[in-house]
Amino acid sequence: MSKPKSPPAPRAAVSNVLLVEVPPQFIALCEASGATPQATLRGMAAMLCGLRYDAHNRLVPLEGAAA
């Protein structure tokens, strides 16, 4: 006799939350450029991974980045 299948495990969240302390100069620079600190840090992290956000807010490879 076979066991009934259990429901699939819930999927993990796509993003993680990280609490980061930044200097006030970073916040001032973000405000002066019209960008949020969150968006700026996400963009920097993406760039370090060889990615960028496109016009539709999707992550895509940087041009000229090694695949």
PyMOL commands that set and color helices and strands:
alter all, ss='L'
color gray80, all
select helices_A, chain A and resi 24-33+37-48
alter helices_A, ss='H'
color red, helices_A
select strands_A, chain A and resi 51-53+59-61
alter strands_A, ss='S'
color yellow, strands_A
deselect
rebuild
show_as cartoon
